[in-house]
């Protein structure tokens, strides 16, 4: 009875840790989902730049300007597609690993760490794609319109680019947490319990292995149950 109560206590505490880590996974996946939706929208806008017909004849832009324009457009599309692909992989495989992994809590920690490690990379690609998209918009104005109109349009667009960069840096500096300031949902004192695998699979696997020659029990308490048990009289004990 005491053994069952102890195991129940350990299981309840470990389950509480899993719920905390699940909150982390949900938070990471929600962030990736937000970036995926906006990155898809931006990639669609940038792709429309590729289908636009470049003026020919006297209004044909210089080759260097045309090259810079298409380079920025392709770079913006590539960055946003990278955000979509990486976010999709993380949003699918990380929860799958944490839920169905054979190593239990160890796989849950691995999934959380993967989501955390890739977040800065994905967010950097996402913001960079937006800034490059604005540069491509400025170059497009210089290609399709006269120099006077392009110069006037460049001023507000340039101000928007500077504002985006400024606020991005300011918000990151004020709200971003360093690695030594982050509170993780992992409880280090529970790590020894993380090495307990699936008991049902372990018992079934060892019984199947016992039929092939190995009779080593999965759990010592079942050692006597797996052997030939013959009750003895109290006087013979």
TIBA-966351 format. One record per residue: x, y, z of N, C-alpha, C, CB in turn. Coordinates in Angstrom, 2 decimals. Glycine has a CB too. Example, Ala and Ser with C-alpha at 12.3 -4.5 7.8 and 13.67 -1.06 7.14 Angstrom:
<lotors>
LOTOR      n.px      n.py      n.pz     ca.px     ca.py     ca.pz      c.px      c.py      c.pz     cb.px     cb.py     cb.pz
LOTOR     13.19     -5.69      7.80     12.30     -4.50      7.80     13.20     -3.30      7.80     11.31     -4.47      9.05
LOTOR     12.85     -2.25      7.08     13.67     -1.06      7.14     12.90      0.03      7.87     14.08     -0.60      5.72
</lotors>
This chain:
<lotors>
LOTOR      n.px      n.py      n.pz     ca.px     ca.py     ca.pz      c.px      c.py      c.pz     cb.px     cb.py     cb.pz
LOTOR      0.82     -1.20      0.00      0.00      0.00      0.00      0.86      1.26      0.00     -0.93      0.00      1.21
LOTOR      1.89      1.29      0.86      2.78      2.46      0.91      3.52      2.63     -0.41      3.78      2.33      2.06
LOTOR      3.91      1.50     -1.00      4.62      1.58     -2.28      3.74      2.21     -3.36      5.07      0.18     -2.72
LOTOR      2.47      1.84     -3.40      1.56      2.42     -4.37      1.35      3.91     -4.12      0.22      1.69     -4.32
LOTOR      1.26      4.29     -2.86      1.10      5.71     -2.54      2.32      6.51     -2.94      0.82      5.89     -1.05
LOTOR      3.52      5.95     -2.72      4.75      6.64     -3.12      4.81      6.80     -4.64      5.98      5.88     -2.62
LOTOR      4.48      5.72     -5.35      4.50      5.80     -6.81      3.47      6.80     -7.33      4.25      4.42     -7.41
LOTOR      2.32      6.86     -6.68      1.30      7.81     -7.09      1.77      9.25     -6.85     -0.01      7.55     -6.33
LOTOR      2.46      9.47     -5.74      2.96     10.81     -5.45      3.99     11.25     -6.49      3.58     10.85     -4.05
LOTOR      4.91     10.34     -6.81      5.92     10.66     -7.81      5.27     10.91     -9.17      6.96      9.54     -7.91
LOTOR      4.27     10.09     -9.51      3.59     10.25    -10.79      2.84     11.57    -10.86      2.62      9.10    -11.01
LOTOR      2.19     11.98     -9.78      1.46     13.25     -9.77      2.41     14.43     -9.95      0.68     13.40     -8.47
LOTOR      3.56     14.38     -9.27      4.52     15.48     -9.40      5.09     15.53    -10.82      5.66     15.33     -8.37
LOTOR      5.43     14.35    -11.37      5.96     14.30    -12.74      4.91     14.78    -13.74      6.41     12.87    -13.09
LOTOR      3.65     14.46    -13.49      2.58     14.92    -14.37      2.43     16.44    -14.30      1.25     14.23    -13.99
LOTOR      2.62     17.01    -13.13      2.58     18.47    -13.01      3.68     19.13    -13.82      2.69     18.89    -11.56
LOTOR      4.88     18.52    -13.82      5.98     19.06    -14.62      5.65     18.98    -16.11      7.27     18.30    -14.32
LOTOR      5.02     17.88    -16.53      4.65     17.71    -17.93      3.64     18.78    -18.34      4.07     16.30    -18.17
LOTOR      2.71     19.12    -17.47      1.73     20.16    -17.79      2.41     21.51    -17.98      0.66     20.25    -16.69
LOTOR      3.42     21.80    -17.17      4.14     23.06    -17.33      4.89     23.10    -18.65      5.12     23.28    -16.16
LOTOR      5.56     22.01    -18.97      6.30     21.93    -20.24      5.34     21.99    -21.43      7.14     20.64    -20.29
LOTOR      4.13     21.45    -21.26      3.15     21.53    -22.33      2.73     22.97    -22.59      1.92     20.69    -21.99
LOTOR      2.68     23.78    -21.54      2.41     25.20    -21.73      3.50     25.86    -22.56      2.28     25.91    -20.38
LOTOR      4.75     25.47    -22.34      5.84     26.00    -23.14      5.70     25.60    -24.60      7.19     25.52    -22.59
LOTOR      5.39     24.33    -24.85      5.23     23.86    -26.23      4.11     24.61    -26.92      4.96     22.36    -26.26
LOTOR      2.99     24.80    -26.23      1.86     25.53    -26.82      2.26     26.97    -27.14      0.65     25.51    -25.87
LOTOR      3.05     27.57    -26.27      3.48     28.96    -26.50      4.39     29.06    -27.72      4.20     29.52    -25.26
LOTOR      5.34     28.14    -27.82      6.24     28.14    -28.97      5.47     27.88    -30.27      7.34     27.08    -28.80
LOTOR      4.59     26.89    -30.25      3.83     26.55    -31.46      2.91     27.70    -31.88      3.00     25.28    -31.22
LOTOR      2.36     28.44    -30.91      1.53     29.60    -31.24      2.37     30.69    -31.91      0.85     30.15    -29.98
LOTOR      3.59     30.90    -31.42      4.48     31.88    -32.06      4.80     31.49    -33.49      5.77     32.03    -31.25
LOTOR      5.14     30.22    -33.68      5.45     29.75    -35.04      4.23     29.85    -35.95      5.97     28.30    -34.99
LOTOR      3.05     29.60    -35.41      1.84     29.69    -36.21      1.59     31.14    -36.66      0.65     29.16    -35.42
LOTOR      1.82     32.09    -35.76      1.63     33.50    -36.12      2.60     33.91    -37.21      1.81     34.40    -34.89
LOTOR      3.86     33.52    -37.09      4.85     33.89    -38.09      4.58     33.18    -39.42      6.26     33.55    -37.60
LOTOR      4.07     31.96    -39.37      3.77     31.24    -40.61      2.70     31.95    -41.42      3.33     29.80    -40.30
LOTOR      1.63     32.38    -40.76      0.55     33.06    -41.47      1.00     34.37    -42.11     -0.60     33.34    -40.53
LOTOR      1.75     35.17    -41.37      2.21     36.45    -41.91      3.29     36.25    -42.96      2.73     37.34    -40.80
LOTOR      4.14     35.24    -42.80      5.17     34.97    -43.80      4.54     34.52    -45.12      6.15     33.91    -43.29
LOTOR      3.48     33.73    -45.05      2.79     33.32    -46.28      2.18     34.52    -46.99      1.69     32.28    -45.95
LOTOR      1.61     35.45    -46.23      1.05     36.65    -46.83      2.13     37.47    -47.51      0.33     37.49    -45.78
LOTOR      3.26     37.66    -46.84      4.34     38.46    -47.41      4.95     37.78    -48.63      5.43     38.71    -46.36
LOTOR      5.09     36.45    -48.59      5.62     35.74    -49.75      4.71     35.91    -50.96      5.80     34.26    -49.43
LOTOR      3.40     35.94    -50.72      2.47     36.18    -51.83      2.62     37.58    -52.41      1.04     35.98    -51.37
LOTOR      2.79     38.58    -51.54      3.01     39.94    -52.03      4.31     40.03    -52.83      3.05     40.94    -50.85
LOTOR      5.37     39.41    -52.32      6.65     39.49    -53.01      6.62     38.73    -54.33      7.77     38.93    -52.12
LOTOR      5.87     37.63    -54.38      5.81     36.86    -55.62      5.12     37.66    -56.73      5.06     35.54    -55.40
LOTOR      4.19     38.53    -56.35      3.54     39.37    -57.37      4.53     40.33    -58.01      2.37     40.16    -56.75
LOTOR      5.62     40.67    -57.31      6.65     41.52    -57.89      7.35     40.82    -59.05      7.67     41.92    -56.83
LOTOR      7.48     39.49    -58.97      8.17     38.76    -60.03      7.36     38.71    -61.32      8.48     37.35    -59.58
LOTOR      6.06     38.76    -61.19      5.20     38.68    -62.37      4.96     40.03    -63.03      3.88     38.06    -61.99
LOTOR      5.41     41.11    -62.41      5.22     42.44    -62.99      6.14     42.60    -64.21      5.50     43.55    -61.93
LOTOR      5.61     43.18    -65.25      6.38     43.39    -66.48      7.28     44.61    -66.34      5.44     43.54    -67.69
LOTOR      8.55     44.41    -66.60      9.52     45.50    -66.52      9.37     46.39    -67.75     10.97     44.95    -66.40
LOTOR      9.35     47.72    -67.58      9.23     48.62    -68.74     10.38     48.41    -69.73      9.21     50.09    -68.27
LOTOR     10.05     48.55    -71.00     11.05     48.42    -72.06     11.13     49.71    -72.86     10.71     47.24    -72.99
LOTOR     12.10     49.76    -73.72     12.26     50.94    -74.55     12.99     52.05    -73.81     10.92     51.43    -75.02
LOTOR     12.57     53.29    -74.02     13.28     54.42    -73.38     13.22     54.39    -71.86     12.71     55.72    -73.86
LOTOR     12.15     53.80    -71.31     12.00     53.76    -69.85     12.60     52.50    -69.24     10.53     53.86    -69.47
LOTOR     13.35     51.75    -69.99     13.95     50.52    -69.45     14.95     50.88    -68.36     14.64     49.70    -70.57
LOTOR     14.84     50.26    -67.18     15.74     50.63    -66.07     17.15     50.10    -66.30     15.19     50.08    -64.74
LOTOR     18.13     50.69    -65.59     19.50     50.18    -65.69     19.58     48.73    -65.21     20.46     51.06    -64.87
LOTOR     20.56     48.02    -65.75     20.70     46.60    -65.41     20.99     46.41    -63.93     21.81     45.97    -66.25
LOTOR     21.80     47.27    -63.34     22.13     47.14    -61.93     20.91     47.32    -61.04     23.20     48.15    -61.55
LOTOR     20.06     48.30    -61.39     18.83     48.53    -60.62     17.88     47.35    -60.76     18.14     49.82    -61.09
LOTOR     17.76     46.82    -61.96     16.89     45.66    -62.17     17.41     44.43    -61.43     16.78     45.35    -63.67
LOTOR     18.73     44.26    -61.43     19.31     43.12    -60.70     19.07     43.25    -59.20     20.82     43.02    -60.99
LOTOR     19.26     44.45    -58.64     19.05     44.66    -57.21     17.58     44.43    -56.85     19.48     46.08    -56.81
LOTOR     16.69     44.83    -57.74     15.26     44.65    -57.48     14.90     43.17    -57.39     14.43     45.33    -58.58
LOTOR     15.29     42.40    -58.39     14.95     40.98    -58.38     15.70     40.22    -57.29     15.26     40.36    -59.74
LOTOR     16.88     40.67    -56.96     17.63     40.02    -55.88     16.90     40.20    -54.55     19.06     40.59    -55.79
LOTOR     16.42     41.41    -54.28     15.70     41.66    -53.03     14.38     40.89    -53.00     15.43     43.16    -52.85
LOTOR     13.70     40.83    -54.13     12.42     40.10    -54.18     12.65     38.62    -53.91     11.73     40.30    -55.55
LOTOR     13.64     38.03    -54.58     13.92     36.60    -54.39     14.39     36.33    -52.96     14.97     36.12    -55.40
LOTOR     15.18     37.24    -52.41     15.66     37.05    -51.04     14.50     37.11    -50.05     16.71     38.10    -50.69
LOTOR     13.58     38.05    -50.26     12.42     38.15    -49.37     11.55     36.90    -49.46     11.58     39.39    -49.71
LOTOR     11.33     36.40    -50.67     10.52     35.18    -50.84     11.22     34.00    -50.18     10.27     34.89    -52.34
LOTOR     12.54     33.88    -50.40     13.27     32.76    -49.81     13.26     32.78    -48.30     14.70     32.78    -50.29
LOTOR     13.41     33.96    -47.70     13.39     34.05    -46.24     12.02     33.67    -45.68     13.76     35.46    -45.79
LOTOR     10.97     34.16    -46.31      9.63     33.86    -45.80      9.25     32.40    -46.03      8.61     34.76    -46.46
LOTOR      9.67     31.82    -47.15      9.42     30.39    -47.35     10.21     29.56    -46.35      9.79     29.98    -48.79
LOTOR     11.42     30.02    -46.01     12.18     29.33    -44.97     11.48     29.37    -43.63     13.56     29.93    -44.85
LOTOR     10.89     30.52    -43.32     10.11     30.64    -42.08      8.93     29.68    -42.08      9.61     32.09    -41.89
LOTOR      8.24     29.59    -43.21      7.07     28.71    -43.30      7.47     27.25    -43.14      6.35     28.91    -44.63
LOTOR      8.53     26.85    -43.84      8.93     25.44    -43.81      9.44     25.04    -42.43     10.02     25.17    -44.87
LOTOR     10.34     25.84    -41.85     10.89     25.50    -40.54      9.79     25.51    -39.48     12.02     26.48    -40.16
LOTOR      8.93     26.51    -39.53      7.84     26.59    -38.54      6.89     25.41    -38.68      7.07     27.91    -38.70
LOTOR      6.61     25.01    -39.90      5.71     23.88    -40.11      6.33     22.59    -39.57      5.38     23.72    -41.59
LOTOR      7.61     22.39    -39.84      8.27     21.19    -39.32      8.26     21.18    -37.79      9.72     21.12    -39.84
LOTOR      8.61     22.31    -37.19      8.66     22.36    -35.74      7.27     22.18    -35.12      9.27     23.69    -35.28
LOTOR      6.26     22.80    -35.72      4.91     22.71    -35.17      4.32     21.31    -35.29      4.00     23.71    -35.86
LOTOR      4.83     20.51    -36.25      4.30     19.15    -36.43      5.11     18.14    -35.63      4.31     18.77    -37.91
LOTOR      6.43     18.18    -35.77      7.25     17.10    -35.22      7.58     17.28    -33.75      8.52     16.98    -35.99
LOTOR      7.69     18.51    -33.27      8.01     18.71    -31.85      6.88     18.22    -30.93      8.30     20.19    -31.58
LOTOR      5.61     18.62    -31.17      4.54     18.05    -30.34      4.41     16.54    -30.50      3.21     18.70    -30.68
LOTOR      4.68     16.03    -31.72      4.61     14.59    -31.92      5.66     13.87    -31.09      4.80     14.24    -33.41
LOTOR      6.88     14.41    -31.05      7.94     13.80    -30.25      7.61     13.84    -28.77      9.27     14.49    -30.50
LOTOR      7.10     14.97    -28.30      6.79     15.09    -26.87      5.64     14.19    -26.46      6.46     16.54    -26.53
LOTOR      4.71     13.93    -27.37      3.52     13.13    -27.03      3.77     11.64    -27.19      2.35     13.55    -27.89
LOTOR      4.50     11.25    -28.23      4.61      9.83    -28.57      6.01      9.25    -28.41      4.16      9.62    -29.96
LOTOR      6.95     10.04    -27.90      8.31      9.55    -27.76      8.42      8.42    -26.74      9.22     10.67    -27.36
LOTOR      9.28      7.44    -27.04      9.44      6.30    -26.14     10.18      6.66    -24.86     10.15      5.20    -26.85
LOTOR     10.96      7.72    -24.89     11.74      8.10    -23.71     10.98      9.00    -22.76     13.00      8.78    -24.14
LOTOR      9.71      9.19    -23.00      8.86      9.90    -22.05      9.25     11.36    -21.87      8.89      9.22    -20.73
LOTOR      9.53     11.72    -20.63      9.82     13.12    -20.31     11.09     13.60    -20.98      9.95     13.29    -18.81
LOTOR     12.05     12.70    -21.22     13.28     13.10    -21.91     12.98     13.61    -23.31     14.26     11.92    -21.98
LOTOR     12.07     12.96    -24.02     11.68     13.43    -25.35     10.89     14.74    -25.26     10.85     12.37    -26.07
LOTOR     10.14     14.91    -24.18      9.42     16.18    -23.98     10.40     17.33    -23.83      8.50     16.10    -22.74
LOTOR     11.46     17.14    -23.04     12.48     18.18    -22.89     13.20     18.44    -24.22     13.50     17.77    -21.82
LOTOR     13.45     17.38    -24.97     14.12     17.54    -26.26     13.27     18.37    -27.22     14.41     16.17    -26.88
LOTOR     11.96     18.14    -27.23     11.07     18.91    -28.10     11.05     20.38    -27.70      9.66     18.33    -28.05
LOTOR     10.98     20.64    -26.40     11.00     22.04    -25.92     12.30     22.73    -26.28     10.79     22.09    -24.40
LOTOR     13.41     22.03    -26.14     14.71     22.63    -26.47     14.82     22.94    -27.96     15.84     21.69    -26.04
LOTOR     14.30     22.05    -28.81     14.35     22.30    -30.25     13.50     23.52    -30.62     13.86     21.07    -31.03
LOTOR     12.30     23.62    -30.05     11.47     24.79    -30.31     12.12     26.08    -29.84     10.11     24.62    -29.64
LOTOR     12.81     26.01    -28.72     13.49     27.20    -28.19     14.69     27.59    -29.05     13.93     26.96    -26.75
LOTOR     15.48     26.62    -29.49     16.71     26.91    -30.20     16.45     27.53    -31.57     17.53     25.65    -30.36
LOTOR     15.37     27.14    -32.23     15.10     27.63    -33.58     14.28     28.91    -33.59     14.38     26.58    -34.37
LOTOR     13.78     29.34    -32.44     12.88     30.49    -32.44     13.60     31.77    -32.87     12.28     30.68    -31.06
LOTOR     14.81     32.00    -32.38     15.53     33.21    -32.73     15.88     33.23    -34.22     16.80     33.33    -31.89
LOTOR     16.27     32.07    -34.77     16.58     32.01    -36.20     15.35     32.32    -37.04     17.13     30.62    -36.56
LOTOR     14.23     31.71    -36.72     13.01     31.92    -37.50     12.53     33.36    -37.39     11.90     30.96    -37.03
LOTOR     12.60     33.92    -36.18     12.15     35.29    -36.00     13.07     36.27    -36.75     12.10     35.65    -34.51
LOTOR     14.38     35.99    -36.74     15.31     36.85    -37.48     15.05     36.82    -38.98     16.74     36.43    -37.20
LOTOR     14.79     35.63    -39.53     14.45     35.53    -40.95     13.14     36.24    -41.26     14.36     34.06    -41.38
LOTOR     12.19     36.15    -40.33     10.89     36.78    -40.54     11.02     38.31    -40.61      9.93     36.39    -39.42
LOTOR     11.73     38.90    -39.66     11.89     40.36    -39.66     12.75     40.82    -40.83     12.51     40.83    -38.34
LOTOR     13.80     40.06    -41.14     14.67     40.42    -42.27     13.89     40.41    -43.58     15.86     39.46    -42.37
LOTOR     12.98     39.44    -43.73     12.17     39.40    -44.94     11.30     40.63    -45.11     11.32     38.17    -44.94
LOTOR     10.73     41.11    -44.02      9.91     42.32    -44.09     10.75     43.55    -44.49      9.22     42.57    -42.75
LOTOR     11.92     43.69    -43.90     12.77     44.84    -44.22     13.21     44.79    -45.68     14.01     44.89    -43.30
LOTOR     13.62     43.62    -46.16     14.05     43.49    -47.55     12.87     43.71    -48.50     14.66     42.10    -47.78
LOTOR     11.69     43.32    -48.08     10.51     43.57    -48.90     10.28     45.06    -49.10      9.26     42.92    -48.26
LOTOR     10.50     45.84    -48.07     10.35     47.30    -48.21     11.42     47.86    -49.15     10.43     47.98    -46.82
LOTOR     12.63     47.35    -49.07     13.67     47.78    -50.02     13.26     47.46    -51.45     15.01     47.10    -49.69
LOTOR     12.68     46.26    -51.65     12.22     45.90    -52.99     11.11     46.83    -53.47     11.74     44.45    -53.01
LOTOR     10.24     47.25    -52.54      9.17     48.18    -52.91      9.74     49.52    -53.36      8.20     48.39    -51.73
LOTOR     10.80     49.97    -52.67     11.44     51.24    -53.07     12.07     51.10    -54.46     12.52     51.65    -52.04
LOTOR     12.74     49.98    -54.70     13.36     49.77    -56.01     12.31     49.66    -57.10     14.23     48.52    -56.00
LOTOR     11.17     49.08    -56.78     10.11     48.97    -57.78      9.59     50.34    -58.19      8.97     48.12    -57.24
LOTOR      9.51     51.24    -57.23      9.06     52.60    -57.56     10.03     53.27    -58.52      8.91     53.44    -56.29
LOTOR     11.34     53.07    -58.30     12.34     53.67    -59.18     12.31     53.04    -60.57     13.73     53.52    -58.58
LOTOR     11.84     51.82    -60.69     11.78     51.15    -61.99     10.56     51.60    -62.79     11.77     49.63    -61.82
LOTOR      9.41     51.72    -62.16      8.16     51.93    -62.87      7.75     53.40    -62.98      7.07     51.16    -62.20
LOTOR      8.37     54.28    -62.19      7.94     55.67    -62.21      9.14     56.58    -62.47      7.26     56.05    -60.88
LOTOR      8.82     57.83    -62.69      9.87     58.80    -62.97     10.70     59.07    -61.72      9.27     60.10    -63.50
LOTOR     11.84     59.69    -61.92     12.76     59.95    -60.80     12.14     60.88    -59.77     14.06     60.54    -61.31
LOTOR     11.37     61.89    -60.21     10.76     62.81    -59.27      9.75     62.10    -58.37     10.08     63.96    -60.02
LOTOR      8.90     61.29    -58.97      7.90     60.56    -58.18      8.59     59.54    -57.28      6.88     59.85    -59.11
LOTOR      9.59     58.85    -57.80     10.29     57.83    -57.01     11.00     58.47    -55.82     11.30     57.07    -57.89
LOTOR     11.56     59.65    -56.00     12.26     60.31    -54.89     11.28     60.68    -53.79     13.00     61.57    -55.39
LOTOR     10.09     61.18    -54.18      9.10     61.56    -53.17      8.59     60.33    -52.42      7.92     62.30    -53.83
LOTOR      8.37     59.21    -53.12      7.86     58.01    -52.49      8.92     57.35    -51.62      7.38     57.02    -53.54
LOTOR     10.18     57.51    -51.99     11.26     56.87    -51.24     11.37     57.42    -49.82     12.59     57.06    -51.96
LOTOR     11.04     58.69    -49.65     11.19     59.32    -48.32     10.29     58.65    -47.28     10.86     60.82    -48.40
LOTOR      8.96     58.55    -47.49      8.14     57.88    -46.46      8.47     56.40    -46.31      6.67     58.05    -46.78
LOTOR      8.74     55.70    -47.44      9.09     54.30    -47.32     10.38     54.10    -46.55      9.21     53.68    -48.70
LOTOR     11.36     54.98    -46.79     12.60     54.90    -46.02     12.37     55.16    -44.53     13.61     55.90    -46.56
LOTOR     11.47     56.10    -44.23     11.14     56.36    -42.82     10.48     55.14    -42.18     10.23     57.59    -42.70
LOTOR      9.62     54.48    -42.93      8.99     53.27    -42.40     10.03     52.18    -42.13      7.91     52.75    -43.37
LOTOR     10.99     52.04    -43.01     12.03     51.03    -42.79     12.83     51.34    -41.54     12.97     50.95    -44.01
LOTOR     13.22     52.58    -41.38     13.97     52.97    -40.18     13.13     52.77    -38.92     14.43     54.45    -40.28
LOTOR     11.83     53.08    -39.01     10.96     52.90    -37.84     10.82     51.42    -37.49      9.57     53.51    -38.10
LOTOR     10.67     50.57    -38.50     10.55     49.14    -38.23     11.81     48.60    -37.57     10.27     48.38    -39.53
LOTOR     12.97     48.99    -38.11     14.23     48.52    -37.54     14.40     49.04    -36.12     15.43     48.96    -38.41
LOTOR     14.08     50.32    -35.91     14.24     50.91    -34.59     13.35     50.23    -33.55     13.94     52.40    -34.64
LOTOR     12.08     50.09    -33.86     11.17     49.49    -32.89     11.46     48.00    -32.69      9.72     49.66    -33.35
LOTOR     11.91     47.34    -33.73     12.28     45.93    -33.57     13.44     45.78    -32.60     12.63     45.31    -34.92
LOTOR     14.46     46.61    -32.77     15.61     46.55    -31.88     15.23     46.97    -30.47     16.74     47.44    -32.40
LOTOR     14.42     48.03    -30.35     14.04     48.54    -29.03     13.18     47.52    -28.28     13.28     49.87    -29.16
LOTOR     12.20     46.93    -28.97     11.35     45.94    -28.31     12.14     44.69    -27.94     10.17     45.57    -29.20
LOTOR     13.04     44.29    -28.81     13.86     43.11    -28.50     14.75     43.38    -27.30     14.71     42.71    -29.70
LOTOR     15.33     44.58    -27.24     16.21     44.91    -26.12     15.45     44.98    -24.81     16.91     46.24    -26.38
LOTOR     14.21     45.45    -24.83     13.45     45.61    -23.59     12.72     44.34    -23.15     12.45     46.72    -23.76
LOTOR     12.32     43.50    -24.10     11.49     42.35    -23.75     12.20     41.01    -23.89     10.28     42.34    -24.61
LOTOR     13.29     40.97    -24.61     13.97     39.68    -24.81     14.69     39.25    -23.55     14.96     39.77    -25.99
LOTOR     14.57     37.97    -23.23     15.24     37.41    -22.06     16.51     36.68    -22.48     14.30     36.46    -21.30
LOTOR     17.58     36.92    -21.75     18.81     36.18    -22.00     18.66     34.75    -21.50     20.01     36.86    -21.33
LOTOR     19.58     33.91    -21.95     19.49     32.49    -21.57     19.61     32.29    -20.07     20.58     31.69    -22.27
LOTOR     20.40     33.14    -19.41     20.56     32.99    -17.96     19.39     33.58    -17.18     21.84     33.64    -17.52
LOTOR     18.44     34.24    -17.87     17.27     34.82    -17.19     15.98     34.02    -17.44     17.08     36.26    -17.66
LOTOR     16.05     33.05    -18.31     14.85     32.29    -18.68     14.55     31.25    -17.61     15.03     31.62    -20.06
LOTOR     13.29     31.16    -17.23     12.83     30.13    -16.29     12.28     28.97    -17.11     11.73     30.69    -15.30
LOTOR     12.88     27.82    -16.95     12.47     26.64    -17.70     11.48     25.81    -16.88     13.69     25.78    -18.08
LOTOR     10.60     25.10    -17.58      9.64     24.24    -16.91     10.22     22.93    -16.44      8.49     23.98    -17.81
LOTOR     11.48     22.68    -16.77     12.11     21.42    -16.37     12.57     21.51    -14.92     13.31     21.08    -17.29
LOTOR     12.22     20.50    -14.13     12.63     20.40    -12.73     13.79     19.41    -12.67     11.43     19.95    -11.79
LOTOR     14.98     19.91    -12.37     16.18     19.07    -12.43     16.14     17.93    -11.42     17.42     19.91    -12.19
LOTOR     15.48     18.14    -10.27     15.46     17.10     -9.24     14.64     15.88     -9.66     14.90     17.67     -7.93
LOTOR     13.81     16.04    -10.68     13.00     14.91    -11.15     13.68     14.13    -12.26     11.66     15.41    -11.63
LOTOR     14.92     14.51    -12.60     15.57     13.87    -13.73     15.76     12.36    -13.55     16.91     14.51    -13.96
LOTOR     16.07     11.86    -12.34     16.18     10.39    -12.22     14.91      9.64    -12.60     16.55     10.03    -10.80
LOTOR     13.74     10.25    -12.38     12.50      9.58    -12.74     12.25      9.59    -14.24     11.33     10.23    -12.03
LOTOR     13.01     10.41    -14.98     12.82     10.47    -16.42     13.38      9.24    -17.13     13.46     11.72    -16.96
LOTOR     14.19      8.45    -16.43     14.75      7.25    -17.05     13.82      6.06    -16.95     16.08      6.91    -16.41
LOTOR     12.66      6.22    -16.33     11.67      5.15    -16.26     10.91      5.14    -17.58     10.69      5.34    -15.04
LOTOR     11.04      4.05    -18.32     10.41      3.96    -19.63      8.98      3.45    -19.51     11.21      3.05    -20.56
LOTOR      8.39      3.08    -20.64      7.04      2.56    -20.68      7.03      1.17    -20.02      6.49      2.50    -22.14
LOTOR      6.40      1.05    -18.86      6.42     -0.20    -18.11      5.69     -1.30    -18.87      5.79     -0.02    -16.72
LOTOR      4.57     -0.97    -19.48      3.81     -1.97    -20.21      4.63     -2.54    -21.37      2.50     -1.38    -20.72
LOTOR      5.28     -1.67    -22.12      6.09     -2.14    -23.23      7.31     -2.91    -22.74      6.53     -0.96    -24.11
LOTOR      7.88     -2.46    -21.61      9.04     -3.16    -21.07      8.71     -4.57    -20.62      9.62     -2.38    -19.93
LOTOR      7.59     -4.71    -19.91      7.19     -6.04    -19.46      6.86     -6.95    -20.63      5.99     -5.95    -18.52
LOTOR      6.14     -6.41    -21.60      5.77     -7.22    -22.76      7.00     -7.60    -23.58      4.76     -6.46    -23.64
LOTOR      7.92     -6.64    -23.75      9.12     -6.92    -24.53     10.00     -7.96    -23.88      9.89     -5.67    -24.74
LOTOR     10.15     -7.90    -22.54     11.00     -8.85    -21.86     10.38    -10.24    -21.82     11.30     -8.37    -20.47
LOTOR      9.06    -10.31    -21.74      8.42    -11.63    -21.80      8.59    -12.25    -23.17      6.93    -11.52    -21.44
LOTOR      8.49    -11.38    -24.21      8.70    -11.90    -25.56     10.15    -12.33    -25.75      8.31    -10.86    -26.60
LOTOR     11.08    -11.56    -25.15     12.48    -11.92    -25.26     12.78    -13.18    -24.46     13.36    -10.77    -24.78
LOTOR     12.05    -13.37    -23.35     12.26    -14.56    -22.54     11.93    -15.82    -23.31     11.44    -14.51    -21.28
LOTOR     10.96    -15.74    -24.20     10.62    -16.91    -25.00     11.74    -17.26    -25.97      9.33    -16.68    -25.77
LOTOR     12.57    -16.26    -26.33     13.67    -16.53    -27.24     14.96    -16.87    -26.55     13.88    -15.36    -28.10
LOTOR     14.98    -16.86    -25.23     16.19    -17.26    -24.53     16.53    -16.39    -23.35     17.32    -17.28    -25.46
LOTOR     16.20    -15.08    -23.41     16.52    -14.19    -22.31     15.38    -14.17    -21.31     16.81    -12.77    -22.83
LOTOR     15.69    -14.41    -20.05     14.66    -14.45    -19.01     14.87    -13.34    -17.98     14.66    -15.81    -18.31
LOTOR     15.68    -12.35    -18.32     15.93    -11.25    -17.39     14.67    -10.41    -17.25     17.12    -10.38    -17.86
LOTOR     14.12    -10.23    -16.06     12.88     -9.47    -15.90     13.12     -7.98    -16.06     12.26     -9.75    -14.53
LOTOR     12.06     -7.29    -16.47     12.14     -5.85    -16.64     12.22     -5.13    -15.31     10.95     -5.35    -17.43
LOTOR     11.50     -5.64    -14.34     11.45     -5.03    -13.01     11.75     -6.11    -11.97     10.05     -4.36    -12.75
LOTOR     12.62     -5.84    -11.00     12.99     -6.87    -10.03     11.81     -7.43     -9.27     13.99     -6.32     -9.06
LOTOR     10.75     -6.68     -9.07      9.63     -7.17     -8.29      8.89     -8.30     -9.01      8.66     -6.04     -7.97
LOTOR      9.09     -8.39    -10.34      8.46     -9.44    -11.12      9.38    -10.64    -11.34      8.01     -8.89    -12.45
LOTOR     10.55    -10.63    -10.73     11.50    -11.72    -10.95     10.93    -13.05    -10.49     12.81    -11.44    -10.24
LOTOR     10.31    -13.04     -9.30      9.75    -14.26     -8.77      8.51    -14.68     -9.55      9.42    -14.10     -7.30
LOTOR      7.77    -13.68    -10.06      6.56    -14.00    -10.81      6.88    -14.64    -12.15      5.72    -12.74    -11.02
LOTOR      8.03    -14.28    -12.73      8.39    -14.84    -14.01      8.99    -16.24    -13.89      9.35    -13.93    -14.72
LOTOR      9.51    -16.59    -12.73     10.08    -17.91    -12.51      9.01    -18.90    -12.07     11.20    -17.84    -11.47
LOTOR      9.39    -20.14    -11.95      8.45    -21.16    -11.49      8.18    -20.98    -10.02      9.00    -22.58    -11.77
LOTOR      7.01    -20.48     -9.70      6.67    -20.20     -8.33      5.94    -21.40     -7.74      5.82    -18.92     -8.23
LOTOR      6.45    -21.91     -6.62      5.84    -23.03     -5.94      5.65    -22.66     -4.47      6.71    -24.32     -6.10
LOTOR      4.43    -22.57     -4.01      4.22    -22.18     -2.60      4.76    -23.25     -1.65      2.72    -21.93     -2.32
LOTOR      5.27    -22.76     -0.52      5.83    -23.65      0.50      4.99    -23.56      1.78      7.32    -23.29      0.80
LOTOR      5.06    -24.63      2.54      4.37    -24.62      3.82      5.11    -23.73      4.80      4.24    -26.03      4.39
LOTOR      4.35    -23.19      5.76      4.96    -22.30      6.72      6.07    -23.01      7.51      3.91    -21.75      7.65
LOTOR      5.91    -24.33      7.74      6.92    -25.06      8.50      8.19    -25.30      7.70      6.37    -26.37      8.97
LOTOR      8.08    -25.23      6.37      9.24    -25.47      5.52     10.00    -24.20      5.21      8.82    -26.14      4.24
LOTOR      9.49    -23.07      5.59     10.18    -21.80      5.32     11.31    -21.57      6.32      9.18    -20.63      5.36
</lotors>
